[in-house]
Amino acid sequence: MAAPGLVSLVGAGPGDPELLTIKAARRLESADLLLYDGLVQPALVALAQDAQRFCVNKRAAQRTIAQTTIERLMIRGARRGKRVVRLKCGDPFVLGRGGEEALALGAAGVPFEVIPGITAAVSAPGLAGIPVTHRGLASGFTVVSGHAPEAYEPILSAVAPGSMTVIILMGLRRRAAIARTLLERGWRAGTPAAIVLSASTPEMQVWTGRLDALLDERAATGAWSAGGVPGTIVVGEVAGLQVYGEVLHHSSTGVGA
């Protein structure tokens, strides 16, 4: 029987290969088996040049692989003595189900490690020139998943209007419903808001405007609603700052502009 291998739960960061940690790059270069998210940049996948490579896509509106299947692949690979890398967008433990995978590996007696990555919750706004905290505007921030009302409504209901920056990951398709939830709970219609698409990549786009502009369902066209690109929504006074002189594809008239 082969000696147990090792599973590395690796954060790929927001997309730019230069934002990958050195340790993560080393694990990719030495991997025997790579299981990567559908939105991971090809340049990062290419680092695992000697590995068997499989895309374990879990994106909305696309064919996906069950979480239990991904866990079985990791366990089987490690039990065969392979160096397995599970490459996840952003950070494995920020809305990435890395905790579930770690628990499954531990229950199976498989050695594993966690290699953090730069989460889009902070890096996407930062790359757009939006600090998630700023003296006099926001002393804290909260991060929620926007994929379903049961995920974001309890948290948004508990946040006092304007008290902190709200960052929503995986919420592009539900941005109108998310905006409505905030407005119904007392947030000002004119609260600054921003959407950052494909942060850190050449395809990066940034929209800035008002919270109530996110209600415009007619703007749900093209890349803004296709679900094929990663997007981060920012709501709060900090979204009105522009620490950079220019924001790519800036618009204040509509999300689809």
Buried (B, 14 or more C-beta within 10 A) or exposed (E): EEEBBBBBBBBBBBBBBEBBBEEBBEBBEBBBBBBBBBBBBEEBBEBBEEBEBEBBBBBEEEEBBEBEEBBEBBBBBBBBEBBBBBBBBBBBBBBBBBEEBBEBBEEBEBEBEBBBBBBBBBBBBBBBBBBBBBEEBBEEBBBBBBBEEEBBBEBBEEBEEBEBBBBBBBBBBBBBBBBBBBBEBEBBEEBBBBBBBBBBBEEBBBBBBBBBBBBBEEBBEEBBBEBEBBBBBBBBBBBBBBEEEEBBEBBEEBBBE
